Amino acid sequence: MNRTYVSSVERGERNPTLESIDQFAKALNITVSRLFVDYGIEDAE
């Protein structure tokens, strides 16, 4: 993944694709749902 793309996502200039979100989670060794916990979006479990 290009660091310019990552930077633009971090700054809110671009919206990540679902594939990119999955790659971010894998790189951070967490689940995709964990990326959104602090934003009020949680698993439906």
C-alpha positions in Angstrom: 0.0 0.0 0.0 1.4 3.4 -1.0 2.3 5.7 1.9 0.8 8.6 0.1 -2.6 6.8 0.0 -2.4 5.9 3.7 -1.6 9.5 4.5 -4.5 10.9 2.5 -6.8 8.4 4.3 -5.5 9.5 7.7 -6.1 13.2 6.8 -9.6 12.4 5.6 -8.9 13.4 2.0 -9.8 10.0 0.6 -12.2 7.3 1.7 -10.6 3.8 2.0 -12.0 0.9 0.1 -13.2 -2.2 2.0 -10.1 -3.9 0.8 -7.9 -1.2 2.2 -9.8 -1.3 5.5 -9.1 -5.0 5.7 -5.4 -4.4 4.9 -5.1 -1.8 7.6 -6.6 -4.1 10.2 -4.3 -7.0 9.2 -1.3 -4.6 9.4 -2.4 -3.6 12.9 -3.1 -7.2 13.8 -6.7 -6.4 14.9 -10.1 -7.1 13.5 -11.9 -4.8 11.1 -14.6 -4.3 13.7 -12.0 -3.1 16.2 -11.0 -0.3 13.9 -14.6 1.1 14.4 -15.2 0.5 18.1 -14.3 4.0 19.1 -16.8 5.4 16.5 -19.9 3.7 17.9 -19.9 1.1 15.1 -19.8 -2.4 16.8 -20.4 -6.0 15.9 -24.0 -7.1 16.0 -23.1 -9.9 18.4 
